[in-house]
Structures are given as structure tokens and as C-alpha cells.
């Protein structure tokens, strides 16, 4: 059989060097990763065998076996799980960090602490390559269940790998590590047992260790979730979370409970303390594992938890799922639907308790990480909307910290009937928006929204209690109905320029279809003008998002509001009242419109013409 040679895909030399030399402070994690991969392979076979029992041909209990060979200086991690064929080896082991090699390298280089570096492990699927920390050559000998041909994958981790056909008498995968000279400790049984006890004690299948002629079972193989909470230590919960989530952070919250009644099931759920990098991938996949009587069923069913809770890790083990259930039957199962509803209710209940704890900083750290995802539920799940609204937190113009809607409503001004908000791309940009000037002058608090989902859930929710959500970038803000509180007297306003109506008429004629209307503003105090959406029109930030994603071709005409008290508007008003050549005033009108666009983060319609007009005006002024 011809030996085939292939080059790794992506930035392999850089990535393998990073994994082998920079990613981990503790080399022992390689063993945990390889055992976890072996466990996943066995779980996958167990699941597929429910509908394809022939895959278990050859028998044997599913297990992981570690074998040391002191003469050859090799450590072998073997499993009798699903196995891989030639295509699988090339695809799974030849494409490093499939979710984004360049992104992985970038994130790693930006990580400031060792903990941040280690947390990348579960986010990019690079665990296998940690073997190169202790090995200068890695062999993978595998045969896929249901196939007769075995294959060998070999690499020294420098940029290439080889694949060739070999004889392998049984299904599964053997990973043979040819240890570096200085890594002899991994041939010592005591060292291996210590690492297994630390990281892989609760893997739900037996782990055997062959050391010379001796073979023994070295893990408890206990399903942690079946134990009483009083029997489980925080360290055991943490280690199990890291095992099942392929993560290295601490769980922010642990939810462990057993439901008994019409449906019996046990749930062991974790909320991470760090945001996974793939949290916002378009697939929005959740990775909660489903077991039936301790037998793994799937971790790919979106029916277990909704997409807006995809940050939750862990498992559910039910006594009421049939073991011969197919994936299609699973998705339509009323049992799953009831479990899903109960899980959502329990998670939101626990979050509500944490949100009302005295330790506000702890909840705010959760919101920093997963708030944008939780807000997706406001748009998608009408039944849970009220509960989620209790959990939502906002940045506002009146506070440096996070603010709940309950707190906001309690601080509303006399005469204020709406919850005001503004949306944009960044907190700094929206906080400096001209549209906020009138609200700040009256001390009216405004929500500062910077997540793309904000444009969608607010129209769906419409109100909180009796207060409607209202964008400050829309016309008709009703500022005149709101009274400033005692001690917050509004500054005495300058009079509106005389004959401002004549300027408004001139602007309408000059700007024509470039604006929908021109109006006198009640919201502006410092700026000369701003653009706002007319009542019933699409919000301006949403329009910008749709144009960025090619869902909208051209900008919609907006309402131009002018500040009748501003010196520039006053000067233009005087000019408009005069008879004669209005060419210079027309040029100023276009500059006024371009100014409003720039304030909203939009470029002028014609940047070159904008510069020409500005230079002409400056030359005359100077």
C-alpha cells in the first residue's frame, strides 16, 4: 500500500508550537484531553449502536486503556469506541482548530494570563495536539466501527502527517505517544494514576492501566450526578464540569437536582465563568448532554435547551427515555418537551436568586459574559419573557454600573410615561449622541443598548409594566410632558431664532429628497442639528445593521431636526430672511445635513464635495 503524505491545513507550525510550548502551564492536561476524547468516542458508538447494533460486532465492554512500554518509551491511550477511517483522520486530525485557526492564534496571543490561555482548550478543539507537549512523535491507529480497514496517522508535529492503511483487528483508536527524552515520568504508573484521579475520576466508563504484566482498573467510574449533593465536594463539581464541558475555568454556578413524579430525571448543569469564543456562531448550538439510564444519547439536540441558554453546560439523565429511541423520535418526544420546560424554569429561577443576592458583582460578571445571549430569549420565547425581563441589566446615562428595569422605572420622572433607550455599535458612541442632549438636560435616564439583538427584542416586548419602550432617535419624544425633579432645574434657554420657519422652509426645498422632513427640535441643547427616525419608520441603528448585512440597499431618508437656539442656526435664519443669492446658504444647508450624518457615525453622501464645501466656508470665515 502506498504511503501518502499530506500537509496540515492552516497555520500549523505556529499553532503546534503554541500548543506544545505556550498553551498550558501544567503538562498533565494532555492526558485528560486524550482520555476525554476516548470517552467521547465510546459515547458516540454507544449512541449509534442503539439503532445500528451491528456496530458493536466484536463485543467487549467499552473502556479506555493506558499502556506503558518502558523499552520503547511509549504511552498508548486506546479505546474501543467509534474509531476513524482515512477521511476522518485527515479531516479531524489534519485541520487544527477547525473553528478558526487564525482566530485561535490571535486570541492566544492576546491572552494576558495563563488561565486565559488554558481556557481556549475547549473553545477551539485543540486538545489532541496537547500530546506534542510530551511526545516528539504521535501515532494514531484506528479502525471505524462497521468497517474492516484500519489506518495509521503519524506526525512529529512540525507541519506534516502521513496516512497509510494498516491491519487492525478491532474497532477503536490507539494513540501512541513516543515520549520525549525528558518526559519519562509518563511511564510511571503512580504518576498516571495521580493525574487520572485528578482529572478523569468521573469519566463514565472504566479506565484501565497496563504497566508491564499488571493491569488494573484505576478510576471510580462513578456517575457523579447520581450521588447526593451532600456527598459531592466543590472540587468534584469543578473537575466534572471541566471534564464534561472541555473547559478550564471555574463554574460560575452549579445546578444539581433530581425530579421525581410523572417524569424522573436528574440534571447537573453548569454556567461557565468565562465566555466561550464560539458563543455567537450562527449555528447557536448547545452542548448539553442527554443520557437515558446513564447511557449517553446525544449532545446535539437543540430540543433539550433553547438556543438562548446555549451557554449552559452539563447533562440530563432521564429514566423515562426509551433506549432504542431515534434522533427523530427524540426531537418529537413529549418527555423531552417537559424536561426542557422544567430546565428552563429552574435555570431562570436560580439566575433570579443570584441576581437578587447581595453580591451584585458576581451577577454582573455573569451578565457581562452571557447577557446578550439571554436577551435572545426576549425575542424568541414569549412564555418566559416576564422572567427574563427581571434578569436583564442595562448601562444607562444615569449610572456607571448595571441597572435593572425595576430600578429604572422606580427612578422615572414626574410625567414620564416611557422607558427611553438609544441603540448603537458601542457604549462610548451612544453615550455621546446628540439625541440625548434634551434628556440629559431634564435628568431623564436613558438605556444605552449596544447588542445587535436589542433592535429585535424591544419591538417584540414593547413595554415593561405600564411603561412603553421608546427610542430617543425617533421624532415626538414628548420631552415637554416630563418635569425636572427638585434640584434639577433646567438651564434657562435662549430664545428660538426669529423667523426660524423661513429657514425650515428653505432647508426642505434645498435638501429635497435627501431628508424626509425638517423640524424644530425639542431634544437638542448643544448641537445644531441631528437626524431622527419618523414615527413608524425603521430605527436608524437597525437600518445600519441591515445595510451592513446586505439586507437593505440604500439609506432611508430621515427627519432633520434643527436647534433653533444654536448660533449657527440663528445665523442661517438671518441669511434666509434676506433677499438675494442663496447659494452660500444652500452650501451651508448641505454641510448641516452632512454634519448630522457624521454625528450618527455615517459618512457624508459625497465626502469629496463635503470637504470642498467645508474648505470654502473656512476660507471665507478666516
N, C-alpha and C positions, 0 to 999 in steps of 0.2 A: 504494500500500500504506500503511495507517495506521501511524503511528509510535506504538509502545506504550511507556509509561513505567512503570517498576517501582521500588519501594523495596527497598533491600538488606534482607536478613533479618539480625536480631541487632543488636548494639550497634555499628553500622557507623561512625558518626562517631568514636567513641572508638578503635575498632580501627584504622581507616585513619590516624588521626592518630598513633597509636603506631607503626605500621609505617613511616610516612613520616618521622617525626621522632625516634623513640626506640629503635627495634629494632636498628639497625646503626650501628657506628662507621665502617664503610667502605661508601660508596655503591655501589662497584663490584659488590657481591654481587648486585644486581638483574639484571645481565647473565648471571651464572652461573645464576641461578634460571630465567630465561626460556629460556635455551639448554637447561637440563636438562629443562624441561617440553616443549620442542620435541623433544628426543631421545626422551623417553618416548612422545610421540605417534607418532613414527616406529616405535619398537619395538612399540607396540601394533598398528599397522597391519601390520607385518611378520608378527607372530604370527597375527593374524586371517586374513591372506591365505593362510596355509598351508592352511586349509580353505575359504576363500572367495576364490579368486584373482581374482574379478571386482572386488574392492575396489581392485585395482591398475590398474584401467582408466584410461587416460590416460598410463600409463608414467611414465618419469622415475625416476632414482635417488633414493633417499631422502636428504635433505640439509636442512641449516639454512642460511638465507641472511640476512645482515645488510645492510641498505641504508640509506645516509645520504642525506639531502636537505637541503643547507645553506640553500636558499632557504626551504623550508617549516619548517625547523628540526625535522625528524622523523627518528627512527631506527626502522626496521622490522625486526622479527625474524620471519622467515617459515619455515614448514616445510611439507612435503607429506605429512604423516602422516595420522592417522585423522580429524582435524577434529572439528568440533562442529556440532550443529544447534541450533535455538532452545531446546529443552528443556535441552540440555547447557549452553548459555551461561548460562541462568537458574540452573540447579542448581549448576554448578561455579564460576561467577564471581560469582553473586549471593548465595551463602551463605558468609560468611567464617569460616574456622577451623571447618570442619564438625564436627570432633571436640569442639567445645565453646568457643563464643565467650567466655562469661563466665569459664570456666576459664583460657582463654588470657590474658585481660586480668589476671586475678588472679595468675597465675604471673609475668607480665611485671612487674607492679607489685612483686612480692616479690623479683624477681631483684636481687641486690646488685651484680653485676659485669656489664660489657659482654659478657663471654664467656657468662655465663648467659643473657643476653637473646638473643644470637645463636643459642644452641643451641635456642631454641624454634622455629626456622625449619622444621626437618624434622618436628617433633612435631605441628604443627598445620596444615601445608599452606597457609601464608600467603605462599609465595614469589612468586606472581603479583603480589600487591599491593605488593611492594617497588618495582614500576615507578613508583609515585607518589612515590618519593623524588626522581626526576629529571624526572618528567613532570607537567604540570598537567592533561593530558587523555590518556586511553588509549582507542584504538580496537582492537577485536578483530574481524577479518573472517574468517569461517570457513565452510567447506563440508565436511560429513561425507562420508567415503568411502561410495560406494553411493547417495548422494542427489544431486539436481540443484539444489536450492535453497541459496543462500548466505544468511548472516545477519551483521548488524553489531551489535556490542555496544559502547556508548560510555559513559564515565563520567569525571567530573572528580574523583572520589574524595571528594566531600563528603556523600554519602548517597543518591544516586540513580544509576540507569543506564537507558539506553534500549536497546531491541532492535528492529530492523527488518529486513525482507527486502531483500536486495541480489543483484545478479548477481555471481557469482564463477566464472570459467571453469574452475577446477581445484580439486581437493580440498585440504585442509590448512588452516592457520591463519596469518594475518598479524597480528602485534601491532604497532600503530603508536603510538609514543610521541611525543607533542607536547611537546618538551622545554621545561623552564622556562628563563627568560632566562639565568640564571646557570649552566646546565648545558651550555654549548656544547662542552665538552671531549668529549662523547659523539658529536660529529660528526667527530672527528678519527680517521682510520684507525689511526694509531700507538697512540693510547690504547686503542682497541677491541682491537687485536691483542695488546697487552700484557696486558689482562685475560683474553682468551681463552687466551693461553699459560699464564697463572697458574692459572685455574680450570677450563678446559674443554678442555685439550690432549688428553685421552684419551677424549673422547666418541667412541663407536664409530660415527660417521658423519661425512661431510665437513661442515665449516663454511666457507661462502663469505662473502666481504666485497665488497660493491659500493660503491665510492667514486667517484662521478661515472661516468665511462665505463669505469673499470677494475674488473675482477672477479678475485679470486684466492682460492685455497684457503689457509686460514690455520691449520689445525690438523693435527697429525701423523696423526690418525685411527688411532692405533696401539692395538691391544688389549693393554693393559698386562699382562694375565695370561698372554699368550703369550710374554713375554720371560723370560729367565733372571733369577733373583733377584739375581744379581751385577750385572746391568745396571740395576737399579732402585734409586733413592735413597729414603731415608726420606721426603723431601719429596714425591716422586712417589706413594708409597704413601698418604701423608696426603691429598694432593689427590684421588686416585682414590677413597679412602674417602668423602671429603666429597661427591664427585660422586654416587657410587652410593647412598649412604645418605641423601642430602639432609640432611647434618648439618654442624656446625661445630666439634665438639670434636676432640680428638686420639684416634686409635685406641689403646685400651689394649693390644691385642695384634693382630698381623698374622700370619695363617697362609696361606702360599702354597706349594702343592706340585702336582706332576703325577704322576698314577698311570698306570702302563703295565702291560699284561698282558691278561687276558681282557676288561677294560673300560678304555678310555683316557678320561681326563678330567683337567681342570685345575681346581683350586679356589683362589680368592683370597678369604679370609674375614677379617673384622674383628670384634673385640669392642670396642664403644664404651667410652669412659672416663666417659661420663655416662649416667644412666638416662633413656630416653625417657619422656615423660609418659604415653604411651598403652600402656605396657608391660603394664598389668594390665587392659586392656579385655576384656570377656567373649569376644570373638572369638578372642583369643590368636593372631592371625595373625603368621606370619613373613614376611619380605620378601626372602629370598634369591632372587636372580635365576638362572634356568636358561637356558643357551644351548646350542645344538646347532651345532657347527662355526661358532662366532661369530655365529650367528643367534639373536636373542632368542626364547625360547619363552614363558616366563611368570615372574611373581614372586608368584603367588598360590597355588601348590601347596603344601599342607601336607605333602606326601609327601617333600619334599626334606630337611626337618629337622623333628624333633618340636617340639611346642609349647613344651616346657620348654627349648629352645635358641633361642627366638624373638628373643632379644637379639642373635644373631649376624647380621651384615650381610655383603654381598659377593655372589659369584656362583660358579656351577659351569658349566663349558663341557665338554660331552662329545662325543666323536667317534662314539659308538655310538647316539645317538638319531636316529630317522628324522625327517626334516624335515616329513613330512606327518602326523605323529602328532597325534591329537586330545587334548583335555584328559582325556577319559575313559580313553583308552588310556594316556596319560601316568601317570595315577594308579595304574593296574594294572601298569605296566611293571616287570618284574623287574630291568631295568637300574637304574631309579630306586631300587628297594629296596636293591640292592647298594651304590650310591653313597651312599645315606642311611646305611647301616650303617657304611661306611668314614668318612664325615664325622663321625659321632657319636664313633667311636673316636678319630679324630685330634684332635678338639676336646678331649675329655676327657683325652687324653694330654698335650696342650700345657698344659691347665689344671693337671694334676698336677705338671708340671715347674715351673710358676710358683708353685704352692702350696708347693713344697719349696725354692724359691730362698732365698737369704739375705735378700733384700729382702721381708720379710714384710708391710711396709706396703703394697706395691704389690698383693699378692694380697688383702689385707684391703679395699683400695679397690674391687676387683672384687666381693668378697663383699658389701660394703655395698650396691652397686648391683644385683647380679643373683643373690645368694644365694637369696632367696625363690623365684625362678623356677627355678633349678637344682634346688631341693628338690622341685619338682613331679615331676621325673623319678624320685625315690624311690618315689613313689606309682604312677606310670604305666608305668615301664619296668623290669621285673624283671631283664632281661638286663644292664642297666647299673648295677644297684643298688649292687653292691660297689664299682665305680669311683667312683660319685658319693659314697658314704659317705666315701671318702678325702678328698674335696674340701670336705665340709661343715664349717662353723665355727659355734661357739656362744658366746654370752655365758653366764657361769656365776657362781655365788655365790663362787667362789674366785679370780676373775681379773677385771681391768678390761678386758682385751683379748679377742680371739677365741681359742677353744680348739677343737682337733680332737678327734675321738673317740679317736684313738690316744693323745693326751696325757691325756685324761680317764681312760681305762682304766688307764694306767700309774700314775695317782695314786690309784686306788681303795684304800679302807681294808681292813685285815685283816677278813675275814668279810663284806665287801660283795660281793654277787653280782649286783647290778642297777645299771643306769645310771639315776639318778634325774633326773626332769625336772618342770617345772611350766609350764603354759601360761597365757597371759593376753593382755590387749589392749596392755599397754605394759610396758617393761622396769622402770620405776620401781614399777609396781603389783605385779608378780610378785616383785620383789626384796624387798618389804616384807610379803609374805604371811605370815600366822600359821602356815601349814602348814610353813614352812621352819624354824621355831624349833628343833625337835629335831635336824634335820640340821646346822644351824649349830653347835649345841652340841657335836656329835661331830666337827665338821670335815669333814663329808661334802659333797662338791661336788655341786651340783645345776644342771642345764642350765636356762636361762631362755629359754623359747620364746614368741615374740610374733607369729609369722606365722600367718595362718589355715591355711595348708597343713600346719602342724605337727600339727594334730589328725587329719590323714588319713594322712600318710606313716608316722608312728610305729606305728600298729596294723598297717600293711601290712608294715613291715620287721621289727618285733618284737624283733630283737636285733642286736648288733654283736659279732661273735665269739661268745663264750660268755655274754656279759652281756646280759640282757634289759632293755628299756626299761621303766621303772616310774614312774608318776605319783605325786608326793608328795601329791596331793589324793585319793588312794584309801586306803581303810582297809587295815590289815595291811601296814605299811611295813617290818616286820622290823628295826626300829632296834636292838633288843636284841642282835641277832646281830653287829652291827658294833662293832669295838673302836676306841676313840680311839687315835691314834698317840702315840708318846712325845713329851712336851712339850705335848700337847693333852689333859691330864687334864680330865675333865668336872667341872663345879662340883658340889659336894656338894648333893644335892637335899633339899628339905624333905620331911618325911613326908606321905604322902597323908592327906587328912582322914579321920578315923574315921567309920565308917558312911556312907561315900560311896555305897554301894549303895542306901541308902534314898532318897538324892536322885535317883539314876539312875531308880529305880522311879517316883518322883513325877513326874519330867520326862516319862517315857514316857506316863504316864496323862494328864498335863496337856496336853502338846503333841499327843498322839494322832497323827492322820494327817499333821500338818504336818512330821513327821520320820519317816524310815524306822526309825531306831533311835537310842538314846542309849548312848554307850560312854565308858569312861575312856580318856583319850588318853595315848599314849606320845610323841607328837611335840611337844606344847606345853610351853614353858618359861616364857613371859612372859604370854601371852594366856589369858583364862579359858576360851575355847571356840573352836571352828571347825567348819565343815561340810566333810564329805568324801564322796566317792562310794563306795558299797559295791562290793565285788568283783563284777565282771561288769556293773556299771551304766555308763551313759554318763558320760564325763568332764564335769565341770561347765562348763568353758570351751566345750567343743563344744556342750553343751546351750544355752549362752547364744548362741552363733553361730547355731544353728538357729532359735532363737526370734526373733533379730533379722531373719532372712531368711524368717520366716513358715513355716518347715518344722516347727515344733513349737509347739503352742498354749500349754501350761501347763508350769510348772516341775515337775521330778520331785522327790519327797521324798528328802532326803539324810540321812546319818548325822550326828548332832550329837555331837561329841567334846568332853568337858569336862576341864579341867586340875584334877585332884584336889589339887594343891598350891597353887592360886591362892587368895588371901584371900577373894575373892568366892564361890568355890565352897565354901570351908570354912565361910563364914558361912551360906550357903544350906543346907549339910549339917546344921548345928546346928539351924536352923529346922525342917528336915524331920523331925528326930528328936523334936521336941516335939509334944505333942497339942494340939489346938485349931483355931482358924481359920487355914486355909492360904491365904486369899485373897491376902494380900500376897506370899506365896511364889509363887503362881501367876502374879501380875503380873510378878514378877522373872524367872520362867521364860520368859515371852514376851519380855521385854526381852533375855534371854540369847540367844534364837533370833534376834531382830532384829539384835542386835549381830554375831552370826556372819555374817548376810547382808550387813550393811554392810561388814564386813571383806573380803568377796569381791566388792564392787562392785555388790551387788544392793540395791534399795530394800526397806524393810520391807513386809510384806504389806499392812498398813494404816498408812500414815505418820501419819495424824491420831491413831489410837489409840496408836501408839508414842510420840508427843510427850506425850499425856495421861499415859500410864504413867510416863514419864521425869520429867515435872514433879511428879507426885505423890510419887515416890520422892525427888526432890531436896528437895522441901518438908519431908519428914519428916527427912531427913538433916541439913538446915540448922537 
